[in-house]
Amino acid sequence: MAEYRCPMCGSTFQKAQASGCAGCMMARSCGSIACPSCGYEFPAVPEEA
């Protein structure tokens, strides 16, 4: 399963733990996710192993 690292706080998490962004009209279809620790929204690009 893909693991993500938040560029703001450095927290690592699985996509299932993240929430989708909700800040614009494209919410949930733009491919961005929000960090479950700090709420920072960023493009959903998994971290390289």
N, C-alpha and C positions, 0 to 999 in steps of 0.2 A: 504494500500500500504506500502511496506517495506521502512524503513528509514535507512540511512547509516550515520555513523559518521566517519569522516576522522581521523585516528590515528595521523596524523602529525599536522594538524591545529585545529582540533576539530569541524570543520564545519559539520552541518547536512544537508542532501539533499536526494532527491528521486532518484531512479536509472535512471529515464528519464532525469534528469539533468546532470548525469555523462557521461563521454565519456569512451569508451573502451580503453584499453591500446593499444599501437602501437609500442612497442619497440623491438619486436622479431618476429621470423617466425610464432609463434603461435598466433599472434595478433588477437583479437576479438574472439578467441575460447578457451582461457585459463580461463575465468571466472573472470579476474581482471577488476577493474574499476578505473578511474582516478577522483580525487576530482575536482569539477568545480571551487573551490576557489583557491587551491594551485597547482593542477596538480599531487599531489602524487598518485602513483598507488598502489593498495592493493587488496587482494582477496575480492570478492563481498559477504560478509557475513553480512546480515542485523543485526541491533542493536536489542537486546532483549528489549521488552516493559517493 
